[in-house]
Amino acid sequence: MTKPADIRAKSDDQLSAMLLDLKREQFNLRFQRATGQNEGASRVRDVRRDIARVKTILAEKTISAGKV
């Protein structure tokens, strides 16, 4: 689980890369669960919440930059 302060310290490019990595991990975890290989069900929840954190902070940054 990533802390919001750590996420806010990153640049937009780093956040986009982090979001892509998290989505890949989420896909892999979903695939593991479908095939019965999933060891930690709590990791699915953590990844989903991290994705939400990154998306929220990206939205905050675009709003504060006046891009919207």
DSSP file (Angstrom, degrees, kcal/mol; ACC not computed):
  #  RESIDUE AA STRUCTURE BP1 BP2  ACC     N-H-->O    O-->H-N    N-H-->O    O-->H-N    TCO  KAPPA ALPHA  PHI   PSI    X-CA   Y-CA   Z-CA
    1    1 A M              0   0    0      0, 0.0     2,-0.4     0, 0.0    46,-0.1   0.000 360.0 360.0 360.0 132.1    0.0    0.0    0.0
    2    2 A T        -     0   0    0     44,-0.2    51,-0.1     2,-0.0     3,-0.0  -0.776 360.0-123.9-100.4 139.0    1.4    3.4   -1.0
    3    3 A K     >  -     0   0    0     -2,-0.4     4,-1.7     1,-0.1     3,-0.5  -0.557  17.0-125.9 -81.0 145.7    1.0    6.5    1.1
    4    4 A P  H  > S+     0   0    0      0, 0.0     4,-2.6     0, 0.0     5,-0.2   0.844 109.7  57.9 -59.3 -34.4   -0.7    9.5   -0.5
    5    5 A A  H  > S+     0   0    0      1,-0.2     4,-1.1     2,-0.2    -3,-0.0   0.883 105.8  49.7 -64.6 -36.8    2.3   11.7    0.5
    6    6 A D  H  4 S+     0   0    0     -3,-0.5     4,-0.3     1,-0.2    -1,-0.2   0.875 111.9  48.4 -67.2 -37.0    4.6    9.5   -1.5
    7    7 A I  H >< S+     0   0    0     -4,-1.7     3,-1.5     1,-0.2    -2,-0.2   0.908 107.8  54.0 -70.5 -41.8    2.3    9.6   -4.5
    8    8 A R  H 3< S+     0   0    0     -4,-2.6    -1,-0.2     1,-0.3    -2,-0.2   0.780 100.0  62.9 -64.0 -26.1    2.0   13.4   -4.4
    9    9 A A  T 3< S+     0   0    0     -4,-1.1    -1,-0.3    -5,-0.2    -2,-0.2   0.620  90.2  88.3 -74.5 -12.2    5.8   13.8   -4.4
   10   10 A K  S <  S-     0   0    0     -3,-1.5     2,-0.1    -4,-0.3    -3,-0.0  -0.490  80.1-113.2 -89.1 157.6    6.0   12.1   -7.9
   11   11 A S     >  -     0   0    0     -2,-0.2     4,-2.3     1,-0.1     5,-0.2  -0.285  32.9-102.6 -79.3 170.9    5.8   13.9  -11.2
   12   12 A D  H  > S+     0   0    0      1,-0.2     4,-2.3     2,-0.2     5,-0.2   0.886 122.8  51.3 -62.9 -39.0    2.9   13.4  -13.7
   13   13 A D  H  > S+     0   0    0      2,-0.2     4,-2.2     1,-0.2    -1,-0.2   0.908 110.5  48.5 -65.2 -41.0    5.0   11.1  -15.9
   14   14 A Q  H  > S+     0   0    0      1,-0.2     4,-2.4     2,-0.2    -2,-0.2   0.885 111.1  50.9 -65.4 -38.3    6.0    9.0  -12.9
   15   15 A L  H  X S+     0   0    0     -4,-2.3     4,-2.6     2,-0.2    -2,-0.2   0.892 108.9  50.8 -66.7 -39.2    2.3    8.8  -11.8
   16   16 A S  H  X S+     0   0    0     -4,-2.3     4,-2.1     2,-0.2    -2,-0.2   0.909 112.3  46.8 -64.3 -41.1    1.3    7.7  -15.3
   17   17 A A  H  X S+     0   0    0     -4,-2.2     4,-2.3     2,-0.2    -2,-0.2   0.899 112.1  50.7 -66.0 -39.9    3.9    5.0  -15.2
   18   18 A M  H  X S+     0   0    0     -4,-2.4     4,-2.5     1,-0.2    -2,-0.2   0.903 109.3  51.1 -63.9 -41.1    2.9    3.9  -11.7
   19   19 A L  H  X S+     0   0    0     -4,-2.6     4,-2.3     2,-0.2    -1,-0.2   0.904 109.6  50.0 -63.3 -41.8   -0.8    3.7  -12.8
   20   20 A L  H  X S+     0   0    0     -4,-2.1     4,-2.1     2,-0.2    -2,-0.2   0.916 111.3  48.6 -62.5 -43.6    0.2    1.5  -15.8
   21   21 A D  H  X S+     0   0    0     -4,-2.3     4,-2.4     1,-0.2    -2,-0.2   0.906 111.4  49.9 -62.7 -42.1    2.2   -0.8  -13.5
   22   22 A L  H  X S+     0   0    0     -4,-2.5     4,-2.6     1,-0.2    -1,-0.2   0.890 109.6  50.7 -65.5 -38.7   -0.7   -1.1  -11.1
   23   23 A K  H  X S+     0   0    0     -4,-2.3     4,-2.2     2,-0.2    -1,-0.2   0.884 110.3  50.1 -66.8 -36.8   -3.2   -1.9  -13.8
   24   24 A R  H  X S+     0   0    0     -4,-2.1     4,-2.5     2,-0.2    -2,-0.2   0.927 111.5  48.2 -63.9 -43.6   -0.9   -4.6  -15.1
   25   25 A E  H  X S+     0   0    0     -4,-2.4     4,-2.6     1,-0.2    -2,-0.2   0.903 109.7  52.6 -63.8 -40.0   -0.6   -6.0  -11.6
   26   26 A Q  H  X S+     0   0    0     -4,-2.6     4,-2.3     2,-0.2    -1,-0.2   0.911 109.6  49.3 -61.6 -42.2   -4.3   -5.9  -11.2
   27   27 A F  H  X S+     0   0    0     -4,-2.2     4,-2.4     2,-0.2    -2,-0.2   0.934 111.7  48.5 -61.2 -46.2   -4.8   -7.8  -14.5
   28   28 A N  H  X S+     0   0    0     -4,-2.5     4,-2.4     1,-0.2    -2,-0.2   0.892 111.5  49.5 -63.0 -39.6   -2.2  -10.4  -13.4
   29   29 A L  H  X S+     0   0    0     -4,-2.6     4,-2.3     2,-0.2    -1,-0.2   0.891 110.7  50.1 -66.4 -38.9   -3.9  -10.8  -10.0
   30   30 A R  H  X S+     0   0    0     -4,-2.3     4,-2.0     2,-0.2    -2,-0.2   0.904 111.3  49.0 -64.0 -40.7   -7.3  -11.2  -11.6
   31   31 A F  H  X S+     0   0    0     -4,-2.4     4,-1.6     2,-0.2    -2,-0.2   0.904 110.5  50.6 -65.3 -41.4   -5.9  -13.9  -13.9
   32   32 A Q  H  X>S+     0   0    0     -4,-2.4     5,-2.8     1,-0.2     6,-0.7   0.899 109.5  50.6 -62.7 -40.7   -4.3  -15.7  -11.0
   33   33 A R  H ><5S+     0   0    0     -4,-2.3     3,-0.7     1,-0.2    -1,-0.2   0.895 108.4  52.3 -65.3 -38.0   -7.6  -15.7   -9.1
   34   34 A A  H 3<5S+     0   0    0     -4,-2.0    -1,-0.2     1,-0.2    -2,-0.2   0.835 113.7  43.2 -67.0 -31.6   -9.4  -17.1  -12.1
   35   35 A T  H 3<5S-     0   0    0     -4,-1.6    -1,-0.2    -5,-0.1    -2,-0.2   0.447 116.2-113.1 -94.4   0.3   -6.9  -19.9  -12.4
   36   36 A G  T <<5S+     0   0    0     -3,-0.7    -3,-0.2    -4,-0.6    -4,-0.1   0.703  86.1 113.6  80.9  20.5   -6.9  -20.6   -8.7
   37   37 A Q      < +     0   0    0     -5,-2.8     2,-0.4    -6,-0.2    -4,-0.2   0.355  35.7 126.2-103.1   4.9   -3.3  -19.5   -8.1
   38   38 A N        +     0   0    0     -6,-0.7     3,-0.2     1,-0.2    -9,-0.0  -0.493  30.4 177.6 -73.5 122.3   -4.0  -16.4   -6.0
   39   39 A E  S    S+     0   0    0     -2,-0.4     2,-0.6     1,-0.2    -1,-0.2   0.877  70.1  37.4 -88.3 -43.2   -2.1  -16.5   -2.6
   40   40 A G    >>  -     0   0    0      1,-0.1     3,-0.7     2,-0.0     4,-0.6  -0.899  52.3-178.5-120.7 107.3   -3.1  -13.1   -1.1
   41   41 A A  H 3> S+     0   0    0     -2,-0.6     4,-1.0     1,-0.2     3,-0.5   0.766  84.5  65.1 -71.4 -23.8   -6.6  -11.8   -1.6
   42   42 A S  H 3> S+     0   0    0      1,-0.2     4,-2.2     2,-0.2    -1,-0.2   0.775  90.7  64.7 -70.6 -24.0   -5.8   -8.7    0.3
   43   43 A R  H <> S+     0   0    0     -3,-0.7     4,-2.6     2,-0.2    -1,-0.2   0.850  96.3  57.2 -66.5 -33.3   -3.3   -7.7   -2.4
   44   44 A V  H  X S+     0   0    0     -4,-0.6     4,-2.1    -3,-0.5    -1,-0.2   0.933 109.3  45.1 -61.0 -45.9   -6.2   -7.3   -4.9
   45   45 A R  H  X S+     0   0    0     -4,-1.0     4,-2.2     2,-0.2    -2,-0.2   0.905 112.4  51.4 -64.4 -42.7   -7.8   -4.8   -2.6
   46   46 A D  H  X S+     0   0    0     -4,-2.2     4,-2.4     2,-0.2   -44,-0.2   0.905 110.7  47.9 -62.8 -42.4   -4.6   -2.9   -2.0
   47   47 A V  H  X S+     0   0    0     -4,-2.6     4,-2.4     2,-0.2    -1,-0.2   0.921 110.8  51.3 -65.1 -43.1   -3.9   -2.6   -5.7
   48   48 A R  H  X S+     0   0    0     -4,-2.1     4,-1.8    -5,-0.2    -1,-0.2   0.902 112.4  46.2 -60.6 -41.1   -7.4   -1.4   -6.4
   49   49 A R  H  X S+     0   0    0     -4,-2.2     4,-2.3     2,-0.2    -1,-0.2   0.865 110.1  53.3 -70.8 -36.4   -7.1    1.2   -3.7
   50   50 A D  H  X S+     0   0    0     -4,-2.4     4,-2.5     2,-0.2    -2,-0.2   0.895 107.3  52.3 -64.5 -38.9   -3.6    2.3   -5.0
   51   51 A I  H  X S+     0   0    0     -4,-2.4     4,-2.5     1,-0.2    -2,-0.2   0.925 109.7  49.0 -60.8 -43.9   -5.1    2.8   -8.4
   52   52 A A  H  X S+     0   0    0     -4,-1.8     4,-2.3     1,-0.2    -2,-0.2   0.892 110.5  51.1 -63.4 -39.9   -7.8    5.0   -7.0
   53   53 A R  H  X S+     0   0    0     -4,-2.3     4,-2.5     2,-0.2     5,-0.2   0.933 111.3  46.8 -62.2 -46.5   -5.2    7.0   -5.0
   54   54 A V  H  X S+     0   0    0     -4,-2.5     4,-2.5     1,-0.2    -2,-0.2   0.923 113.3  48.5 -63.8 -44.4   -3.1    7.6   -8.1
   55   55 A K  H  X S+     0   0    0     -4,-2.5     4,-2.1     1,-0.2    -1,-0.2   0.896 111.9  50.0 -62.5 -40.0   -6.1    8.6  -10.2
   56   56 A T  H  X S+     0   0    0     -4,-2.3     4,-2.3     2,-0.2    -2,-0.2   0.922 112.3  45.9 -64.6 -44.8   -7.3   11.0   -7.5
   57   57 A I  H  X S+     0   0    0     -4,-2.5     4,-2.3     2,-0.2    -2,-0.2   0.871 110.9  52.9 -69.9 -36.1   -4.0   12.7   -7.1
   58   58 A L  H  X S+     0   0    0     -4,-2.5     4,-2.1    -5,-0.2    -1,-0.2   0.914 110.7  48.3 -61.8 -41.5   -3.6   13.0  -10.9
   59   59 A A  H  X S+     0   0    0     -4,-2.1     4,-2.2     2,-0.2    -2,-0.2   0.900 110.1  51.5 -65.2 -40.7   -7.0   14.6  -11.1
   60   60 A E  H  X S+     0   0    0     -4,-2.3     4,-2.6     1,-0.2    -1,-0.2   0.907 110.0  49.9 -61.5 -41.5   -6.1   17.0   -8.2
   61   61 A K  H  X S+     0   0    0     -4,-2.3     4,-1.6     1,-0.2    -2,-0.2   0.896 110.8  48.1 -66.7 -39.6   -2.9   18.0  -10.0
   62   62 A T  H  <>S+     0   0    0     -4,-2.1     5,-2.2     2,-0.2     6,-0.6   0.878 113.6  47.8 -69.4 -35.4   -4.7   18.7  -13.3
   63   63 A I  H ><5S+     0   0    0     -4,-2.2     3,-1.0     1,-0.2    -2,-0.2   0.921 112.6  47.6 -69.0 -43.3   -7.3   20.8  -11.6
   64   64 A S  H 3<5S+     0   0    0     -4,-2.6    -1,-0.2     1,-0.3    -2,-0.2   0.781 108.9  54.9 -70.2 -25.4   -4.8   22.8   -9.6
   65   65 A A  T 3<5S-     0   0    0     -4,-1.6    -1,-0.3    -5,-0.2    -2,-0.2   0.563 112.9-121.1 -81.9  -7.8   -2.7   23.4  -12.7
   66   66 A G  T < 5S+     0   0    0     -3,-1.0    -3,-0.2    -4,-0.4    -2,-0.1   0.744  72.1 132.9  76.7  24.1   -5.8   24.8  -14.4
   67   67 A K      <       0   0    0     -5,-2.2    -4,-0.2     1,-0.2    -5,-0.1   0.625 360.0 360.0 -80.8 -13.2   -5.8   22.3  -17.2
   68   68 A V              0   0    0     -6,-0.6    -1,-0.2    -5,-0.2    -5,-0.1   0.409 360.0 360.0-105.0 360.0   -9.5   21.6  -16.8
